[in-house]
Amino acid sequence: MLASKLKESLAYSQENLDFPDFLAREIEIIIQKPNIMEEKKDLVESLIFQVSDYDPFAEAGCCKDATSPEDIKKTINMILYD
């Protein structure tokens, strides 16, 4: 279930929001590891939100109202490497 939600969010962001390929590749690794997804369910749920909320210019202005590539990378690192 989490995998399908993450896949859907990723597909939407790649098609509509110019989501970076280097992040997409790491997310695809997470999707292929159900044990990690289950162990780090809270982080994966956060990642789903972040991918849906992605904006390449999130940190360009004075008010941060979207998720930046750096935010997503931090979450990916916590899932894969912590």
C-alpha positions as a Markdown table, in Angstrom:
| # | Residue | x | y | z |
|---|---|---|---|---|
| 1 | Met | 0.0 | 0.0 | 0.0 |
| 2 | Leu | 2.7 | 2.5 | 0.9 |
| 3 | Ala | 4.7 | 1.4 | -2.2 |
| 4 | Ser | 1.8 | 2.1 | -4.5 |
| 5 | Lys | 1.2 | 5.6 | -2.9 |
| 6 | Leu | 4.9 | 6.4 | -3.2 |
| 7 | Lys | 4.9 | 5.2 | -6.9 |
| 8 | Glu | 1.8 | 7.4 | -7.6 |
| 9 | Ser | 3.4 | 10.5 | -6.0 |
| 10 | Leu | 6.6 | 9.9 | -7.8 |
| 11 | Ala | 4.9 | 9.4 | -11.2 |
| 12 | Tyr | 2.9 | 12.6 | -10.7 |
| 13 | Ser | 5.9 | 14.7 | -9.7 |
| 14 | Gln | 8.0 | 13.4 | -12.5 |
| 15 | Glu | 5.3 | 14.1 | -15.1 |
| 16 | Asn | 4.1 | 17.4 | -13.8 |
| 17 | Leu | 6.7 | 19.0 | -11.5 |
| 18 | Asp | 10.1 | 18.3 | -13.1 |
| 19 | Phe | 11.1 | 16.0 | -10.3 |
| 20 | Pro | 14.9 | 15.3 | -10.4 |
| 21 | Asp | 16.0 | 11.9 | -11.8 |
| 22 | Phe | 18.7 | 11.5 | -9.1 |
| 23 | Leu | 16.0 | 11.6 | -6.4 |
| 24 | Ala | 13.6 | 9.4 | -8.4 |
| 25 | Arg | 16.3 | 6.7 | -8.7 |
| 26 | Glu | 16.8 | 6.6 | -4.9 |
| 27 | Ile | 13.0 | 6.5 | -4.3 |
| 28 | Glu | 12.7 | 3.6 | -6.7 |
| 29 | Ile | 15.3 | 1.7 | -4.6 |
| 30 | Ile | 13.1 | 2.4 | -1.5 |
| 31 | Ile | 10.0 | 1.1 | -3.3 |
| 32 | Gln | 11.8 | -2.2 | -4.1 |
| 33 | Lys | 12.6 | -2.8 | -0.4 |
| 34 | Pro | 9.3 | -3.6 | 1.4 |
| 35 | Asn | 11.2 | -4.4 | 4.6 |
| 36 | Ile | 12.7 | -0.9 | 4.8 |
| 37 | Met | 9.3 | 0.6 | 3.9 |
| 38 | Glu | 7.7 | -1.3 | 6.8 |
| 39 | Glu | 10.5 | -0.6 | 9.3 |
| 40 | Lys | 10.5 | 3.1 | 8.5 |
| 41 | Lys | 6.8 | 3.6 | 7.8 |
| 42 | Asp | 6.6 | 7.1 | 9.3 |
| 43 | Leu | 9.5 | 8.3 | 7.2 |
| 44 | Val | 8.0 | 6.8 | 4.1 |
| 45 | Glu | 4.7 | 8.5 | 4.8 |
| 46 | Ser | 6.6 | 11.8 | 5.1 |
| 47 | Leu | 8.4 | 11.1 | 1.9 |
| 48 | Ile | 5.1 | 10.5 | 0.1 |
| 49 | Phe | 4.0 | 13.9 | 1.3 |
| 50 | Gln | 7.3 | 15.6 | 0.3 |
| 51 | Val | 7.3 | 14.1 | -3.2 |
| 52 | Ser | 3.7 | 15.3 | -3.7 |
| 53 | Asp | 4.6 | 18.8 | -2.3 |
| 54 | Tyr | 7.8 | 19.1 | -4.3 |
| 55 | Asp | 8.8 | 22.5 | -5.8 |
| 56 | Pro | 12.3 | 23.0 | -7.3 |
| 57 | Phe | 12.1 | 26.6 | -6.2 |
| 58 | Ala | 10.9 | 26.0 | -2.7 |
| 59 | Glu | 13.8 | 27.8 | -1.0 |
| 60 | Ala | 14.1 | 30.6 | -3.6 |
| 61 | Gly | 11.9 | 33.1 | -1.8 |
| 62 | Cys | 11.6 | 34.4 | 1.7 |
| 63 | Cys | 8.7 | 32.0 | 2.6 |
| 64 | Lys | 9.2 | 28.3 | 2.3 |
| 65 | Asp | 5.8 | 26.8 | 1.5 |
| 66 | Ala | 6.8 | 23.6 | -0.4 |
| 67 | Thr | 9.3 | 20.8 | -0.2 |
| 68 | Ser | 12.8 | 21.3 | -1.7 |
| 69 | Pro | 15.1 | 18.7 | -3.2 |
| 70 | Glu | 17.3 | 19.0 | -0.1 |
| 71 | Asp | 14.4 | 18.1 | 2.2 |
| 72 | Ile | 13.6 | 15.1 | 0.1 |
| 73 | Lys | 17.2 | 14.0 | 0.0 |
| 74 | Lys | 17.4 | 14.2 | 3.8 |
| 75 | Thr | 14.4 | 12.0 | 4.2 |
| 76 | Ile | 15.7 | 9.5 | 1.6 |
| 77 | Asn | 19.0 | 9.3 | 3.5 |
| 78 | Met | 17.2 | 8.6 | 6.8 |
| 79 | Ile | 15.3 | 5.8 | 5.2 |
| 80 | Leu | 18.2 | 4.2 | 3.3 |
| 81 | Tyr | 21.2 | 4.9 | 5.5 |
| 82 | Asp | 20.2 | 5.4 | 9.1 |
